[in-house]
Amino acid sequence: MNSRGKLWLAVPLFLGGGFFCGWQIYRAFWSAPPQGFYLKTRTSPALNRGPQPDLMWHRFRYLYTEAQREAAAAHRPLASFRLFELDRDPRQAIEWRLDTVSNPGFNPLHNIERNLGNQAQTFVGYYTCDGQPLAYTLKRSPDFPNHTAVTIHLNDPVQPGASLQLLRLDKRTLPVKSPKNNYRLNLDSLPGPHRGIHVRGIRLPDRATIVRYAPAEAFVFTNGHPLIAWINTSLPENTNCALTVTFTCPK
C-alpha cells in the first residue's frame, strides 16, 4: 500500500477515534452528572408562611425602602443589609441579608454561583426584593464532599454592566447571652456612611419584651414580634459602639 492509501486509511480511523472519545466525554459530563456528583434543583420556600401576610416580610420591605431612600439622598450604595429573625430559642435565628449581583461581562447573566462551603444545611433560599422565591441547584463533587456550590436561577437576567440586589436567607446561631432573667445580643458596630449605607436589625421572639437597646437612634416596632433596627445615616457621627438589645422572653 502506497503512502496515499495509508493516509486515506488513517483519516477515518482518526476521526472515528475522536468521535468515540468525544461521545464518552459527553455521556460522562454533559448528558448526566458523573457518578457520585450530587445535583438537586429546588425552589426557595415562600416568604408568606401563613394565611396572613408575613409581618417580617413587611418590615424588611419597610427598612429596605428606607435604606434605598437614604442611599439615594447620600449618593452612596446600599452596602450591607442584615436582619436577624430570632426563634423561640433566641440563640437560633434566620438571617435576612442582601446579596448584590453585578454583571461585568458582555452577555446577559441568567444564573449566579455561590459557594456554601460546608454550610449547606443552614441555607434557606434566594428571593427577589419583591419577595418572589427563586429556584436554585445545589451541586457537590465527590472530590469535595464537604463543600457545596449553589446556582441561583434568575427570573430576569442581569444585563451587561448592570447590577441586581437579591434577598438571601440563612439559618444562624447567635451569641445571645443570658444574664439573670434577661437575654442580651450584641452586634458589631456599623461603619460610617461616607462609603455606603449599612442596616442592621433584630426581630425578637413572639411575646418578647424590650428592656433596653443602644444606640438610641433606632427604628423600633413593638406590635407583634418586636423589632429594633439601625441605619448608619441615623447614628451620630463617629459613633463606634456595638449594637445591643436586652430583652425578656415568656417562659
C-alpha positions as CSV (number, residue, x, y, z in Angstrom):
1,M,0.0,0.0,0.0
2,N,1.4,3.4,-1.0
3,S,1.6,6.4,1.3
4,R,-1.5,8.0,-0.1
5,G,-3.5,4.8,0.6
6,K,-2.2,4.7,4.2
7,L,-3.2,8.3,4.6
8,W,-6.8,7.7,3.5
9,L,-7.0,4.7,5.9
10,A,-5.6,6.7,8.8
11,V,-8.0,9.6,8.4
12,P,-11.2,7.6,9.1
13,L,-9.6,5.8,12.0
14,F,-8.5,9.1,13.5
15,L,-11.9,10.7,13.1
16,G,-13.7,7.6,14.4
17,G,-11.4,7.6,17.5
18,G,-12.0,11.3,18.1
19,F,-15.8,10.8,17.8
20,F,-15.7,7.9,20.2
21,C,-13.7,9.8,22.8
22,G,-16.0,12.9,22.4
23,W,-19.1,10.8,22.9
24,Q,-17.7,9.2,26.0
25,I,-16.9,12.6,27.5
26,Y,-20.4,13.9,26.6
27,R,-22.0,10.9,28.3
28,A,-19.9,11.3,31.4
29,F,-20.2,15.1,31.9
30,W,-22.9,16.7,29.9
31,S,-25.7,14.1,29.4
32,A,-25.7,13.3,33.1
33,P,-23.6,14.2,36.1
34,P,-20.6,12.0,36.9
35,Q,-21.2,9.1,39.3
36,G,-21.2,10.4,42.8
37,F,-21.9,14.0,41.8
38,Y,-24.8,15.5,43.8
39,L,-27.2,17.6,41.8
40,K,-30.5,18.8,43.2
41,T,-32.8,21.6,41.9
42,R,-35.3,23.2,44.3
43,T,-37.4,26.3,44.8
44,S,-36.9,28.6,47.8
45,P,-39.7,28.4,50.3
46,A,-42.3,31.1,50.2
47,L,-41.8,34.1,52.5
48,N,-45.6,34.2,53.2
49,R,-45.5,31.4,55.7
50,G,-49.1,31.6,56.8
51,P,-52.6,32.6,55.7
52,Q,-51.8,36.3,56.6
53,P,-49.1,38.4,55.0
54,D,-45.8,37.7,56.8
55,L,-45.0,40.5,59.3
56,M,-41.3,40.0,59.0
57,W,-41.5,40.4,55.2
58,H,-43.4,43.7,55.5
59,R,-40.8,45.0,58.0
60,F,-38.0,44.0,55.7
61,R,-39.7,45.9,52.8
62,Y,-40.1,49.0,55.0
63,L,-36.5,49.1,56.1
64,Y,-35.3,48.2,52.6
65,T,-37.2,51.2,51.2
66,E,-35.9,53.5,53.9
67,A,-32.3,52.3,53.2
68,Q,-32.8,52.9,49.5
69,R,-34.0,56.4,50.2
70,E,-31.0,57.1,52.4
71,A,-28.7,55.7,49.8
72,A,-30.2,57.9,47.0
73,A,-30.1,61.0,49.2
74,A,-26.4,60.4,50.2
75,H,-25.4,59.3,46.7
76,R,-23.9,56.2,48.3
77,P,-24.5,52.5,47.6
78,L,-26.6,50.3,49.9
79,A,-23.5,48.4,51.0
80,S,-25.0,45.9,53.5
81,F,-28.4,44.9,55.0
82,R,-28.8,42.3,57.7
83,L,-31.8,41.4,59.8
84,F,-31.9,38.6,62.3
85,E,-35.2,36.9,63.0
86,L,-34.9,35.2,66.4
87,D,-36.7,32.0,67.0
88,R,-38.4,30.8,70.2
89,D,-34.9,29.8,71.2
90,P,-33.3,33.2,71.0
91,R,-29.9,31.7,70.0
92,Q,-31.4,30.4,66.8
93,A,-32.3,32.8,64.0
94,I,-32.9,33.4,60.3
95,E,-30.6,36.0,58.8
96,W,-32.1,38.2,56.1
97,R,-29.4,39.8,54.0
98,L,-28.9,41.4,50.7
99,D,-26.6,39.9,48.0
100,T,-25.6,42.3,45.2
101,V,-25.0,40.7,41.8
102,S,-23.0,42.5,39.2
103,N,-22.6,41.6,35.5
104,P,-19.2,42.9,34.3
105,G,-19.5,40.8,31.1
106,F,-20.9,41.4,27.6
107,N,-23.8,38.9,27.8
108,P,-27.0,38.8,30.0
109,L,-26.4,36.9,33.2
110,H,-29.1,34.3,33.8
111,N,-27.6,32.4,36.7
112,I,-25.2,33.2,39.6
113,E,-22.9,30.9,41.5
114,R,-22.3,31.0,45.3
115,N,-20.1,28.7,47.4
116,L,-21.9,27.4,50.5
117,G,-18.8,25.6,51.8
118,N,-19.8,23.2,54.5
119,Q,-22.8,25.3,55.5
120,A,-25.4,23.8,53.0
121,Q,-27.6,22.7,55.9
122,T,-28.1,26.3,57.0
123,F,-29.0,27.7,53.6
124,V,-32.7,28.6,53.2
125,G,-33.1,30.3,49.9
126,Y,-32.9,33.2,47.5
127,Y,-35.6,35.8,46.6
128,T,-36.1,38.9,44.6
129,C,-36.5,42.0,46.7
130,D,-40.2,41.9,45.7
131,G,-40.4,38.5,47.6
132,Q,-40.5,36.1,44.6
133,P,-38.8,32.8,45.5
134,L,-36.0,31.8,43.1
135,A,-35.1,28.3,42.0
136,Y,-31.6,27.1,42.8
137,T,-29.5,24.0,42.1
138,L,-27.2,22.5,44.8
139,K,-24.0,20.9,43.5
140,R,-21.5,18.7,45.3
141,S,-18.5,17.0,43.8
142,P,-17.4,13.6,45.1
143,D,-13.8,15.0,45.2
144,F,-15.0,17.7,47.7
145,P,-17.9,16.1,49.6
146,N,-17.9,18.8,52.4
147,H,-18.2,21.7,50.0
148,T,-21.5,22.6,48.3
149,A,-22.0,25.1,45.5
150,V,-25.3,26.7,44.6
151,T,-26.5,28.1,41.3
152,I,-29.4,30.6,41.6
153,H,-31.6,30.8,38.5
154,L,-32.7,34.4,38.0
155,N,-36.2,35.2,36.8
156,D,-34.9,38.1,34.8
157,P,-31.3,38.3,33.5
158,V,-28.9,40.9,34.7
159,Q,-27.9,43.0,31.7
160,P,-24.2,43.7,30.9
161,G,-22.9,46.5,33.1
162,A,-25.9,46.3,35.4
163,S,-26.4,45.1,39.0
164,L,-29.2,43.5,40.9
165,Q,-29.9,43.0,44.6
166,L,-31.3,39.7,45.9
167,L,-32.5,38.7,49.3
168,R,-30.8,35.6,50.9
169,L,-32.0,33.7,53.9
170,D,-29.7,31.5,56.1
171,K,-30.1,29.9,59.5
172,R,-27.7,31.2,62.1
173,T,-26.7,30.5,65.7
174,L,-26.2,33.8,67.6
175,P,-24.0,34.6,70.6
176,V,-27.0,35.5,72.8
177,K,-26.1,35.9,76.5
178,S,-28.5,35.2,79.3
179,P,-27.6,37.2,82.5
180,K,-30.2,36.5,85.2
181,N,-33.7,36.6,83.6
182,N,-32.7,38.6,80.6
183,Y,-31.2,37.9,77.2
184,R,-28.6,40.2,75.6
185,L,-27.4,40.2,72.0
186,N,-24.5,42.3,70.7
187,L,-23.8,43.0,67.1
188,D,-20.8,44.7,65.6
189,S,-20.8,48.5,65.3
190,L,-21.9,50.0,61.9
191,P,-19.4,51.7,59.7
192,G,-19.9,55.4,58.9
193,P,-22.0,56.3,55.9
194,H,-19.2,58.0,53.9
195,R,-18.7,54.9,51.8
196,G,-22.1,53.3,51.9
197,I,-25.4,52.7,53.7
198,H,-25.5,49.9,56.2
199,V,-28.5,48.4,58.0
200,R,-28.7,46.0,61.0
201,G,-31.8,44.8,62.8
202,I,-33.0,42.2,65.3
203,R,-36.5,40.8,65.4
204,L,-37.3,39.3,68.8
205,P,-39.2,36.1,69.6
206,D,-43.0,36.2,70.0
207,R,-44.2,37.9,73.2
208,A,-40.7,39.1,74.0
209,T,-40.3,42.4,75.8
210,I,-37.6,45.0,75.1
211,V,-35.7,46.0,78.2
212,R,-33.2,48.4,76.6
213,Y,-31.2,48.9,73.4
214,A,-28.4,51.1,72.2
215,P,-27.7,53.3,70.3
216,A,-31.0,55.0,70.9
217,E,-31.3,56.2,67.3
218,A,-33.2,53.2,66.1
219,F,-36.3,52.1,64.3
220,V,-38.5,50.3,66.8
221,F,-41.5,48.2,66.0
222,T,-43.5,47.0,69.0
223,N,-46.6,45.4,67.5
224,G,-46.4,41.7,67.1
225,H,-42.8,40.5,67.3
226,P,-40.7,43.5,68.5
227,L,-38.0,44.6,66.1
228,I,-35.2,47.1,66.6
229,A,-33.1,48.3,63.5
230,W,-30.4,50.8,62.8
231,I,-29.4,52.6,59.7
232,N,-25.9,54.2,59.9
233,T,-27.1,57.5,58.5
234,S,-29.3,58.0,61.6
235,L,-26.5,57.5,64.0
236,P,-24.4,60.3,65.4
237,E,-21.1,60.9,63.7
238,N,-18.1,59.0,65.0
239,T,-20.4,56.5,66.7
240,N,-18.3,53.4,67.3
241,C,-20.3,51.3,69.8
242,A,-21.8,47.8,69.4
243,L,-25.5,47.5,68.6
244,T,-27.1,46.0,71.7
245,V,-30.5,44.7,72.6
246,T,-31.6,43.4,76.0
247,F,-34.9,41.6,76.2
248,T,-37.0,39.1,78.2
249,C,-38.9,36.1,76.8
250,P,-42.0,34.5,78.4
251,K,-41.3,31.1,80.0
